[in-house]
Each structure stands twice: as C-alpha cells, then as structure tokens.
C-alpha cells in the first residue's frame, strides 16, 4: 500500500465516480442518440479545407456545366419530338394531364400558356405524318438523355462504363418512366384535387423516388439502394426549389421573350432554364456520393453482410488536389486530372 500524500483525500475523492456518471454512461435513449448524431455532423464539417477540396474534385469529375448544357440541349432537341408523338397518338386525358404539368411546373400564364395549350390541343402533327420508322428513330434519339444521365451517375459514383449491350434496355425504360412522371406531375402537384397542402409533399416524394430509381436503374444495380438516397434527396429538394422559383421568374421571362422576338424568343429562355435545372440535378447526384460516405449516413445507409459488418460500395480514390485552401484552385487541378484520365482508352 502506498501512503496517501498531503492531498491524498482530495485525489481519492477525484477517482470516485461522479453522481450522474452511471446515468450518462448508460444513456441510450433518443436524446443521447440525437446528441451523438449532432456531434458526428459537427465533426464532418469541422475541416472546411478538406471538404472543399473533395467537393471541388467531385464537381470537376462530373463536369457540371458541360453535362448540364448537354442534357438541356438533348432534352430540347431529342425529347421534345417524343412529346409530339404523345400528343399525336395519346388520348385526350394524356393531353390534358400534359398541359396541366407544363402549367404547374413552368407556371405558364398569358401568351406562353396559350402556346402550351396550342401545343397540346391545337395544331399538332396528324397521325398520318408519323410512320413506324420515324417513331422508332424518335425514341432512339431520345435515349441520348438516358445515356448522358448514365455517364453522369457512373462518374459521380466512380464506376467504369457499362456495356452498351447490357444497358440499352435501361435507356428505354428510363425514358418511359420519365415521360410518365412528366405527364402526372401536374396531378401530383395538385394533390389529385386535394390542394397544394397535400400536393407539394406528394410531388416532392414522387420526385425523390424518381431520381432514386433513376440512379439505381442507370447504374445497373451496382450500388445498393441505401447509399443512393442522399443524392435522390438533394436532387428532389433542388428540383422543388426550381419549381417554386420558376413560377416567379419564368412566366414573365417567357412572355417578354415572345413579345420581343416571337416564338423563337421562348427557345432561348427555355434552354437557359433547362441548363439551370440540370445544373441542380448534376450537383445533387454528384454531392450525394460524398454525403453517403459521411457519418452518420454511411452507417445508416450501407448494407450489412452476414448481419454484422457494414460495407460501402466500391470506391475509387478521388482526384487529389494540390495543397491549397482555395476552392477554385482545387477545382482547376481536379478538372485537369479528369481531362488527362479521358485520354486513356476505356473498355467498351
């Protein structure tokens, strides 16, 4: 035994457990879990320079502006003829739902609303002008949107390209699913007659489900459902914000463009709006990959194997930026690394 020192009693008292030590050690209730989650989120954003470099590298990898511009042009030039086919061959219910969706999503009023009404119910190409070959070519051209989205998802999740032979049917399935969601968007936004209080959360939920399913389908099931959820949530919330802001800006901009330049003016306004929309979609999918790897999401969303350990999807190291605290210098370094990687031959 060691003799107690002059402050032995005080040190002995310090080794005794605190009155509420047992209560804190055994705290497993919802409040303790909430404190743990808040602490993990605070630790995740505690290093802004490293997080900024990872975000810059990820955005450079997917080429945000290039991908968004390409998607906007392909939707306008390739997917728009598919809407003409739907209007020409679809029943009146489909035409009415399509007009309602365009009004709801774009907030059309005045001259722009008259043009949308004329597009869905007025002067449309008759059925006799469409042949089987022209319809097939229209559908195959519209799959350009699916192919670009697939490349976006593969770049965002650092996966090799899928064989075209295995992915061709997924392009058509996604195209039909996207057209169906576009037709029924107006009904969901109105809550199927229940009003905006029911319609807004319903439209948000359907948008999140649409982009959740989009990633899983176009990635060929190589990534489980769970890790894809953050990207779907970011994309769905971003589209909801675009939906709300477009009602304030787009109708006035469209009507002014039509008054100044005629019907051609609406083309530039719609293309600008589509580019902004696909920037939101591209950023949402790209940042969803990073968010799915951060705690606590990596524990919640990663699948279990043998009921014990959690695993992450296969991951390739992000392009490393130079040691710099500048976001834009890291972005430029990662973009140059991505350009060099494109020069290497890729498997077909």
C-alpha positions as CSV (number, residue, x, y, z in Angstrom):
1,X,0.0,0.0,0.0
2,X,1.1,3.5,-0.8
3,X,0.8,6.1,1.8
4,X,-1.5,8.9,1.0
5,X,0.1,12.2,0.1
6,X,-0.8,15.5,1.6
7,X,-3.7,15.8,-0.8
8,X,-4.5,12.1,-0.8
9,X,-8.0,12.6,0.4
10,X,-8.6,15.0,-2.4
11,X,-7.2,12.7,-5.0
12,X,-9.2,9.8,-3.7
13,X,-12.3,11.8,-4.0
14,X,-11.4,12.7,-7.6
15,X,-11.2,9.0,-8.5
16,X,-14.7,8.4,-7.3
17,X,-17.4,8.4,-10.0
18,X,-19.5,11.5,-10.4
19,X,-23.0,11.3,-9.1
20,X,-24.5,11.2,-12.6
21,X,-21.7,9.2,-14.2
22,X,-23.7,6.0,-14.3
23,X,-26.6,7.8,-15.8
24,X,-24.5,9.3,-18.6
25,X,-22.6,6.1,-19.3
26,X,-25.9,4.2,-19.7
27,X,-27.7,6.8,-21.6
28,X,-29.1,5.1,-24.7
29,X,-32.3,7.0,-25.2
30,X,-33.3,9.2,-28.1
31,X,-31.7,12.3,-26.6
32,X,-28.3,10.6,-26.4
33,X,-28.6,9.4,-30.0
34,X,-29.6,12.9,-31.1
35,X,-26.5,14.3,-29.4
36,X,-24.3,11.7,-31.0
37,X,-25.7,12.4,-34.5
38,X,-25.2,16.2,-34.0
39,X,-21.7,15.6,-32.8
40,X,-20.8,13.5,-35.8
41,X,-22.3,16.0,-38.2
42,X,-20.3,18.8,-36.5
43,X,-17.1,16.7,-36.8
44,X,-17.9,16.1,-40.5
45,X,-17.8,19.8,-41.3
46,X,-15.0,20.6,-38.9
47,X,-12.4,20.6,-41.7
48,X,-13.7,23.1,-44.3
49,X,-10.5,23.0,-46.5
50,X,-10.5,19.2,-46.9
51,X,-14.3,19.1,-47.5
52,X,-13.9,21.9,-50.1
53,X,-11.2,20.0,-52.0
54,X,-13.3,16.9,-52.1
55,X,-16.3,18.8,-53.3
56,X,-14.2,20.6,-56.0
57,X,-12.7,17.3,-57.1
58,X,-16.1,15.7,-57.4
59,X,-17.7,18.6,-59.3
60,X,-14.7,18.6,-61.7
61,X,-15.1,14.9,-62.2
62,X,-18.7,15.2,-63.4
63,X,-18.1,18.4,-65.4
64,X,-21.1,20.2,-64.1
65,X,-21.6,22.9,-66.7
66,X,-20.7,20.7,-69.6
67,X,-23.0,17.9,-68.5
68,X,-25.9,20.2,-67.7
69,X,-25.6,22.0,-71.0
70,X,-25.5,18.7,-72.9
71,X,-28.6,17.4,-71.0
72,X,-30.5,20.6,-71.6
73,X,-29.8,20.5,-75.4
74,X,-30.7,16.8,-75.6
75,X,-34.0,17.3,-73.8
76,X,-34.9,20.1,-76.0
77,X,-33.9,18.6,-79.3
78,X,-34.4,14.9,-78.8
79,X,-37.0,14.5,-76.1
80,X,-39.4,17.2,-77.4
81,X,-40.3,15.2,-80.5
82,X,-41.4,12.4,-78.2
83,X,-43.9,14.8,-76.7
84,X,-45.2,15.4,-80.2
85,X,-45.7,11.7,-80.6
86,X,-47.6,11.5,-77.3
87,X,-49.8,14.4,-78.3
88,X,-50.5,12.9,-81.7
89,X,-51.3,9.4,-80.5
90,X,-52.3,9.9,-76.9
91,X,-55.9,10.1,-75.7
92,X,-57.4,13.4,-74.6
93,X,-56.7,12.6,-71.0
94,X,-53.0,12.4,-71.6
95,X,-53.1,15.7,-73.4
96,X,-54.9,17.4,-70.6
97,X,-52.5,16.0,-68.0
98,X,-49.5,17.1,-70.0
99,X,-50.9,20.6,-70.3
100,X,-51.6,20.6,-66.6
101,X,-48.0,19.5,-65.9
102,X,-46.5,22.2,-68.1
103,X,-48.6,24.9,-66.4
104,X,-47.8,23.6,-62.9
105,X,-44.0,23.1,-63.4
106,X,-43.3,26.2,-65.5
107,X,-46.0,28.4,-64.1
108,X,-47.2,29.4,-67.6
109,X,-49.5,32.4,-68.0
110,X,-50.6,34.7,-70.8
111,X,-49.0,34.2,-74.2
112,X,-46.8,31.3,-73.0
113,X,-49.9,29.4,-71.6
114,X,-51.7,29.9,-75.0
115,X,-48.7,28.4,-76.8
116,X,-48.7,25.4,-74.5
117,X,-52.4,24.9,-75.0
118,X,-51.9,25.1,-78.7
119,X,-49.1,22.6,-78.5
120,X,-51.2,20.0,-76.6
121,X,-54.6,20.5,-78.1
122,X,-54.2,22.6,-81.2
123,X,-52.0,22.3,-84.3
124,X,-50.2,19.1,-83.8
125,X,-48.8,16.7,-86.5
126,X,-51.5,14.3,-87.6
127,X,-51.1,10.6,-87.1
128,X,-50.7,10.0,-90.8
129,X,-47.4,12.0,-90.8
130,X,-45.9,9.6,-88.4
131,X,-44.6,6.2,-89.6
132,X,-43.3,3.3,-87.7
133,X,-39.7,4.1,-88.7
134,X,-40.0,7.8,-87.7
135,X,-41.4,6.8,-84.3
136,X,-38.6,4.3,-83.7
137,X,-36.0,6.9,-84.7
138,X,-37.6,9.5,-82.4
139,X,-37.4,7.1,-79.4
140,X,-33.9,6.0,-80.2
141,X,-32.8,9.7,-80.4
142,X,-34.5,10.5,-77.1
143,X,-32.3,7.8,-75.4
144,X,-29.4,10.3,-75.7
145,X,-30.8,11.8,-72.5
146,X,-30.6,8.4,-70.8
147,X,-27.1,7.8,-72.0
148,X,-25.8,11.1,-70.7
149,X,-27.5,10.6,-67.4
150,X,-25.9,7.1,-67.1
151,X,-22.5,8.6,-67.7
152,X,-23.2,11.2,-65.1
153,X,-24.1,8.6,-62.5
154,X,-21.1,6.5,-63.3
155,X,-18.7,9.4,-63.0
156,X,-20.4,10.5,-59.8
157,X,-20.0,7.0,-58.2
158,X,-16.5,6.4,-59.7
159,X,-17.7,3.3,-61.6
160,X,-16.5,2.0,-65.1
161,X,-18.8,2.4,-68.0
162,X,-21.4,-0.3,-68.6
163,X,-21.5,-2.3,-71.8
164,X,-24.0,-0.8,-74.2
165,X,-25.4,-4.2,-75.0
166,X,-26.4,-4.6,-71.3
167,X,-27.6,-1.0,-70.8
168,X,-29.6,-0.4,-73.9
169,X,-32.9,-1.6,-72.5
170,X,-32.4,0.5,-69.4
171,X,-32.3,3.6,-71.5
172,X,-35.7,3.0,-72.9
173,X,-37.2,2.0,-69.5
174,X,-35.9,5.2,-68.0
175,X,-37.3,7.3,-70.9
176,X,-40.8,5.8,-70.5
177,X,-40.6,6.3,-66.7
178,X,-39.5,10.0,-67.1
179,X,-42.4,10.6,-69.6
180,X,-44.9,9.1,-67.2
181,X,-43.6,11.2,-64.3
182,X,-43.8,14.3,-66.5
183,X,-47.4,13.6,-67.5
184,X,-48.6,13.1,-64.0
185,X,-46.6,15.8,-62.3
186,X,-49.4,18.3,-62.6
187,X,-51.9,15.9,-60.9
188,X,-49.4,15.2,-58.1
189,X,-48.6,18.9,-57.7
190,X,-52.4,19.5,-57.2
191,X,-52.7,16.5,-54.8
192,X,-55.2,14.8,-57.1
193,X,-57.7,17.5,-56.2
194,X,-56.8,17.8,-52.5
195,X,-55.0,21.1,-52.8
196,X,-51.4,22.3,-52.5
197,X,-51.0,21.3,-48.9
198,X,-51.2,17.7,-50.0
199,X,-49.8,18.2,-53.4
200,X,-46.4,19.8,-52.5
201,X,-45.2,16.9,-50.3
202,X,-46.6,14.4,-52.7
203,X,-44.8,16.0,-55.6
204,X,-41.6,16.1,-53.6
205,X,-41.9,12.5,-52.6
206,X,-42.5,11.4,-56.2
207,X,-39.5,13.4,-57.4
208,X,-37.2,11.9,-54.9
209,X,-38.4,8.4,-55.7
210,X,-38.0,9.1,-59.4
211,X,-34.3,10.1,-59.1
212,X,-33.7,7.4,-56.5
213,X,-34.9,4.9,-59.1
214,X,-33.0,6.7,-61.9
215,X,-29.6,6.2,-60.2
216,X,-30.2,2.5,-59.4
217,X,-31.5,1.7,-62.9
218,X,-28.8,3.5,-64.9
219,X,-26.0,2.2,-62.6
220,X,-27.2,-1.3,-63.3
221,X,-27.7,-2.2,-59.7
222,X,-24.0,-1.9,-58.9
223,X,-24.7,0.4,-56.0
224,X,-27.3,-0.6,-53.3
225,X,-30.4,1.4,-52.8
226,X,-29.4,2.9,-49.4
227,X,-26.3,4.9,-50.5
228,X,-28.2,6.4,-53.4
229,X,-30.8,8.0,-51.1
230,X,-28.8,11.2,-50.2
231,X,-28.3,12.1,-53.9
232,X,-32.0,11.5,-54.6
233,X,-33.0,13.7,-51.6
234,X,-30.6,16.5,-52.7
235,X,-31.9,16.3,-56.3
236,X,-35.5,16.2,-55.3
237,X,-35.2,19.2,-53.0
238,X,-33.3,21.1,-55.6
239,X,-36.0,20.4,-58.2
240,X,-38.6,21.6,-55.7
241,X,-36.8,24.8,-55.3
242,X,-36.5,25.3,-59.0
243,X,-40.2,24.6,-59.3
244,X,-41.0,27.3,-56.8
245,X,-38.7,29.9,-58.2
246,X,-39.7,29.2,-61.9
247,X,-43.2,30.3,-61.0
248,X,-41.9,33.7,-60.1
249,X,-39.4,34.2,-62.9
250,X,-40.1,32.0,-65.9
251,X,-43.7,33.2,-67.0
252,X,-42.6,36.8,-67.1
253,X,-39.4,36.0,-68.9
254,X,-41.2,33.8,-71.5
255,X,-43.9,36.3,-72.2
256,X,-41.3,39.1,-72.6
257,X,-39.2,37.0,-75.0
258,X,-42.2,36.1,-77.1
259,X,-43.3,39.7,-77.3
260,X,-39.8,40.9,-78.3
261,X,-38.6,38.1,-80.6
262,X,-41.7,36.0,-81.4
263,X,-41.8,32.2,-80.8
264,X,-38.0,32.0,-81.3
265,X,-37.5,34.0,-78.1
266,X,-39.1,31.3,-76.0
267,X,-36.4,28.9,-77.2
268,X,-33.5,30.8,-75.6
269,X,-35.5,31.3,-72.3
270,X,-36.4,27.6,-72.1
271,X,-32.8,26.5,-72.8
272,X,-31.4,28.8,-70.1
273,X,-34.0,27.4,-67.6
274,X,-33.2,23.8,-68.6
275,X,-29.5,24.4,-68.1
276,X,-30.1,25.8,-64.6
277,X,-32.4,22.8,-63.8
278,X,-29.8,20.2,-64.9
279,X,-27.0,22.0,-63.0
280,X,-29.1,21.4,-59.9
281,X,-29.6,17.7,-60.9
282,X,-25.9,17.2,-61.7
283,X,-24.7,18.8,-58.4
284,X,-27.3,16.8,-56.4
285,X,-26.2,13.5,-57.8
286,X,-22.5,14.3,-57.5
287,X,-22.7,15.5,-53.9
288,X,-24.9,12.6,-53.0
289,X,-21.9,10.3,-53.4
290,X,-19.9,12.4,-50.9
291,X,-22.7,12.7,-48.5
292,X,-23.4,8.9,-48.5
293,X,-19.8,8.3,-47.2
294,X,-20.0,10.8,-44.3
295,X,-21.1,9.8,-40.8
296,X,-23.8,9.1,-39.8
297,X,-25.2,8.4,-43.3
298,X,-22.5,5.7,-44.0
299,X,-23.7,3.7,-41.0
300,X,-27.4,4.2,-41.7
301,X,-27.4,3.5,-45.4
302,X,-24.7,1.0,-46.0
303,X,-25.9,-2.6,-46.2
304,X,-24.9,-5.3,-43.7
305,X,-23.2,-8.5,-44.6
306,X,-23.8,-11.6,-42.5
307,X,-25.7,-9.4,-40.1
308,X,-22.5,-7.9,-38.6
309,X,-20.3,-5.6,-40.5
310,X,-21.4,-2.8,-42.8
311,X,-19.8,-2.3,-46.1
312,X,-19.5,0.6,-48.5
313,X,-19.8,0.4,-52.3
314,X,-16.7,0.0,-54.3
315,X,-14.8,3.3,-54.3
316,X,-12.1,4.8,-56.4
317,X,-9.9,7.4,-54.8
318,X,-11.0,11.0,-55.6
319,X,-8.5,13.0,-57.7
320,X,-6.2,14.7,-55.2
321,X,-5.9,18.4,-55.5
322,X,-2.8,20.4,-54.6
323,X,-2.2,21.6,-51.1
324,X,-4.2,24.8,-51.2
325,X,-7.0,26.2,-49.3
326,X,-8.5,27.8,-52.4
327,X,-11.7,26.1,-53.6
328,X,-11.2,27.2,-57.2
329,X,-7.5,26.1,-57.4
330,X,-8.6,22.7,-56.2
331,X,-11.3,22.7,-58.8
332,X,-8.9,23.5,-61.6
333,X,-6.4,20.9,-60.5
334,X,-9.1,18.2,-60.3
335,X,-10.5,19.2,-63.7
336,X,-7.1,18.9,-65.4
337,X,-6.6,15.4,-63.8
338,X,-10.0,14.4,-65.1
339,X,-9.1,15.6,-68.6
340,X,-5.9,13.6,-68.5
341,X,-7.8,10.5,-67.5
342,X,-10.1,10.8,-70.5
343,X,-7.1,10.3,-72.8
344,X,-6.6,6.7,-71.6
345,X,-8.6,4.1,-73.6
346,X,-11.8,2.9,-71.9
347,X,-13.3,-0.6,-72.2
348,X,-16.2,-1.0,-74.4
